[in-house]
Amino acid sequence: MKHAFSILTFLAFIASTSNLSAHEQIELTVEEQRVEKAQQAMPMLNDFFDWSDLKVKWSKVSDFAVAQRAMNQLGDELWQYSKQKAQLGEIVDDRPLYWTRLAIHSFIKSSKHNFTLSELELLLEVFEKSSRGYSDMGYVKKTGKRIFLTGFDPFLLDRNLKQSNPSGLAVLLLDGKVIQYQDIIDGVKRNITAEINVAMVPVRYSDFDQGEIESLLAPFYALNSVDLISTISMGRSDFDLEHFPGLRRSATAPDNVNVYTGANKTNPLVPSLLAAPLIGDEFVLFSLPYQAMMKANGPYKINDNRGVTILALGKAEDITANDLTELSDKVSVQGGGGGYLSNEISYRSIVLRNRLDSTIPTGHIHTPRISGFDAAINQKIITQIEAMLVQALTEI
């Protein structure tokens, strides 16, 4: 499908083409350096989304304001196209969105351009956000409830370049969807509807440290403008609803740009928020209507996971807590969601909710893990996520 990049087409007529010289280029990140190998390993990436107009006209663009609008539009087109392809059943896969975003990043950084480095970084940030759905978070349908979900990019790609992430595909498939719960009580029919809105989150420690999650979710909590917020990521063998997220990072795995935190299970580290240590209790309590959600039918077990890891006498100790008071004097090593960004997105969202005195039920869904890509398993996972959300409507 040909995408007419109208703003850049317009730019061809208004941009000056004389005396243009390329400014200094930005070095590609490790994440962006994987693109060429990914395109070779997954040929379907090459024809997924047509952004050839950008390649032809980018070197002639010189007006920053217009370029900014153009990059926002291109990111939104990529996001909308990816959702459309998934929801129509044509390419039910989260990976093309991820790798196309990086391919466009790589092109912008490596090609001749007419902007300062700071301007170029801003343009890339605009594209990054809009291609993750951050510009598409309005609720437009007449429903009784509103749900907001986040998913993650694929990760640990040096282990498996073809890795998919069910949480990413879930948000592509569920964005804009209206779900409903129906039952009859004492002869009275009850019909509860909800519109789902979503965003895709990067797997990078630096984005979390810079407040990406807080910036994304604060408007919802400040206004109590939705009825449920659930972060989603890929986890273990079944579904886990993570009861007690923990403050600290302890995973030894790198993020998608191969940054290692230096943390481990005997040296769990407090993450940052805008260059200062993230402030909060060692453990927090989620507020999803988990008992209702656990009634959802599907092939996978749904666990109310109350297991955490604490630091005791310098060693990591796994325990199961019945309530938050049992963890009040403990040092977190792993929350229910582990010691990586899956746990951290849940922790940050709950801390933010509590600080803003919000009443929005909030928590994390860990999906069953997959190796590489499996369309059938992904679909089963996402169908069960939707069933959990439908069951949640009875209590929100």
Backbone hydrogen bonds, N-H to C=O, Kabsch-Sander energy under -0.5 kcal/mol:
donor,donor_aa,acceptor,acceptor_aa,energy
4,A,2,K,-0.7
5,F,3,H,-0.7
6,S,4,A,-1.7
9,T,5,F,-1.9
10,F,6,S,-2.3
11,L,7,I,-2.0
12,A,8,L,-1.2
13,F,10,F,-1.5
14,I,10,F,-0.9
15,A,11,L,-2.8
23,H,113,H,-0.9
26,I,109,K,-0.6
33,Q,29,T,-2.1
34,R,30,V,-0.7
34,R,31,E,-0.7
35,V,32,E,-1.5
38,A,34,R,-2.3
39,Q,35,V,-2.7
40,Q,36,E,-1.6
41,A,37,K,-2.3
42,M,38,A,-2.4
45,L,42,M,-2.4
46,N,43,P,-1.4
47,D,43,P,-0.5
48,F,45,L,-1.0
50,D,1,M,-0.6
51,W,49,F,-0.9
54,L,51,W,-0.6
55,K,51,W,-1.1
56,V,52,S,-1.9
57,K,53,D,-2.3
58,W,54,L,-2.2
60,K,57,K,-1.6
61,V,57,K,-0.5
61,V,58,W,-1.5
64,F,62,S,-0.7
67,A,63,D,-2.3
68,Q,64,F,-2.6
69,R,65,A,-1.8
70,A,66,V,-2.3
71,M,67,A,-2.6
72,N,68,Q,-2.0
73,Q,69,R,-2.2
74,L,70,A,-2.7
75,G,71,M,-2.3
76,D,72,N,-2.1
77,E,73,Q,-2.7
78,L,74,L,-2.3
79,W,75,G,-2.2
80,Q,76,D,-3.0
81,Y,77,E,-2.6
82,S,78,L,-2.1
83,K,79,W,-2.2
84,Q,80,Q,-2.7
85,K,81,Y,-2.6
86,A,82,S,-2.0
87,Q,83,K,-3.3
88,L,84,Q,-2.0
89,G,86,A,-1.2
90,E,85,K,-2.1
91,I,85,K,-1.4
93,D,91,I,-1.9
98,Y,94,D,-1.4
99,W,95,R,-2.6
100,T,96,P,-2.4
101,R,97,L,-2.2
102,L,98,Y,-1.7
103,A,99,W,-2.1
104,I,100,T,-2.3
105,H,101,R,-2.2
106,S,102,L,-2.7
107,F,103,A,-2.2
108,I,104,I,-2.6
109,K,105,H,-2.4
110,S,106,S,-1.9
111,S,107,F,-1.5
120,L,116,T,-2.6
121,E,117,L,-2.4
122,L,118,S,-1.8
123,L,119,E,-2.3
124,L,120,L,-2.3
125,E,121,E,-2.0
126,V,122,L,-2.3
127,F,123,L,-2.2
128,E,124,L,-2.7
129,K,125,E,-2.5
130,S,126,V,-2.2
131,S,127,F,-2.2
132,R,129,K,-1.2
133,G,130,S,-1.2
134,Y,129,K,-2.1
136,D,133,G,-1.6
140,V,138,G,-0.6
143,T,141,K,-1.3
145,K,193,T,-1.7
147,I,195,E,-2.8
148,F,228,L,-2.6
149,L,197,N,-2.5
150,T,230,S,-1.5
151,G,199,A,-2.0
153,D,201,V,-1.6
159,R,156,L,-1.0
160,N,156,L,-1.3
163,Q,160,N,-1.9
164,S,372,G,-2.4
168,G,165,N,-1.0
169,L,165,N,-1.8
170,A,166,P,-2.4
171,V,167,S,-1.7
172,L,168,G,-1.6
173,L,169,L,-2.3
174,L,170,A,-2.1
175,D,171,V,-1.6
176,G,196,I,-2.6
177,K,174,L,-2.2
179,I,177,K,-0.5
179,I,194,A,-2.5
181,Y,192,I,-2.7
183,D,190,R,-2.0
185,I,188,V,-2.6
186,D,184,I,-0.5
188,V,185,I,-2.0
189,K,187,G,-0.6
190,R,183,D,-3.6
192,I,181,Y,-2.9
194,A,179,I,-2.3
195,E,145,K,-1.9
196,I,177,K,-2.4
197,N,147,I,-2.4
199,A,149,L,-1.1
200,M,132,R,-2.3
201,V,151,G,-3.2
204,R,202,P,-0.9
208,F,204,R,-1.4
209,D,205,Y,-2.6
210,Q,206,S,-1.8
211,G,208,F,-1.7
212,E,207,D,-2.3
215,S,211,G,-2.7
216,L,212,E,-2.0
217,L,213,I,-2.3
218,A,214,E,-2.3
220,F,217,L,-0.7
221,Y,217,L,-1.9
222,A,218,A,-3.0
223,L,219,P,-1.5
224,N,220,F,-1.1
225,S,220,F,-1.5
227,D,146,R,-3.0
228,L,146,R,-0.8
229,I,361,P,-2.7
230,S,148,F,-2.4
231,T,363,G,-2.1
232,I,150,T,-1.9
233,S,365,I,-2.0
235,G,367,T,-2.7
236,R,238,D,-0.5
239,F,301,K,-2.4
240,D,366,H,-2.0
241,L,303,N,-3.1
242,E,240,D,-0.7
242,E,364,H,-1.5
243,H,241,L,-0.9
243,H,305,N,-2.4
244,F,305,N,-0.5
247,L,282,E,-2.4
249,R,269,L,-3.4
250,S,339,G,-1.7
251,A,339,G,-2.0
255,D,259,V,-1.4
256,N,203,V,-2.9
258,N,255,D,-1.7
264,N,267,N,-0.8
267,N,264,N,-0.9
269,L,249,R,-2.6
273,L,276,A,-3.3
274,L,209,D,-3.0
276,A,273,L,-1.0
278,L,271,P,-3.0
284,V,245,P,-2.1
286,F,243,H,-2.2
287,S,362,T,-3.2
288,L,362,T,-0.5
290,Y,288,L,-2.5
292,A,289,P,-0.5
293,M,289,P,-2.2
294,M,290,Y,-2.3
295,K,292,A,-1.5
296,A,293,M,-1.6
303,N,239,F,-2.8
303,N,301,K,-0.6
305,N,241,L,-1.6
305,N,303,N,-1.2
306,R,304,D,-0.7
308,V,319,I,-2.7
309,T,334,Q,-2.6
310,I,317,E,-2.8
311,L,331,V,-2.1
312,A,310,I,-0.6
312,A,315,K,-3.3
315,K,312,A,-1.6
317,E,310,I,-2.9
319,I,308,V,-2.6
321,A,306,R,-2.0
326,E,323,D,-1.1
327,L,324,L,-1.9
328,S,325,T,-1.2
330,K,327,L,-1.5
332,S,330,K,-0.5
333,V,309,T,-2.8
334,Q,309,T,-1.9
335,G,338,G,-1.9
336,G,244,F,-1.7
338,G,335,G,-2.1
344,E,340,Y,-1.8
345,I,341,L,-2.5
346,S,342,S,-1.1
347,Y,343,N,-2.5
348,R,344,E,-3.0
349,S,345,I,-1.9
350,I,346,S,-2.1
351,V,347,Y,-2.6
352,L,348,R,-2.4
353,R,349,S,-2.2
354,N,350,I,-2.5
355,R,351,V,-2.3
356,L,352,L,-1.9
357,D,354,N,-1.2
358,S,353,R,-2.5
363,G,229,I,-1.5
365,I,231,T,-2.7
366,H,240,D,-2.9
366,H,364,H,-0.5
367,T,233,S,-3.2
367,T,365,I,-0.6
369,R,236,R,-3.0
372,G,370,I,-0.6
373,F,371,S,-0.5
378,N,374,D,-2.7
379,Q,375,A,-2.3
380,K,376,A,-1.9
381,I,377,I,-2.4
382,I,378,N,-2.5
383,T,379,Q,-2.4
384,Q,380,K,-1.8
385,I,381,I,-2.0
386,E,382,I,-2.4
387,A,383,T,-1.8
388,M,384,Q,-2.1
389,L,385,I,-2.2
390,V,386,E,-2.3
391,Q,387,A,-2.2
392,A,388,M,-1.9
393,L,389,L,-1.0
393,L,390,V,-0.8
394,T,391,Q,-1.4
395,E,392,A,-2.1
396,I,392,A,-0.6
